Amino acid sequence: MSGISPTNIQFIQQMGTATEKVQHALQNVAHAAGQQHKEERKVSDEVKRTSVQNTEEIGRASCRERV
């Protein structure tokens, strides 16, 4: 028989399970952060695209006024 008591074995198993849960949670956080960054990038790109379109429209309107 080994020198490790059943109580210690159970504790070690519980710690292993807790560690696996933490690792899984960290993976989920990383994935969620990546998704959030992707969505923020889409919004930022759309704002830039709209801003450029508005600027071009203002420029065209200004040119027509001069004519």
Residue pairs with C-beta under 8 A, 6 or more apart in sequence:
none
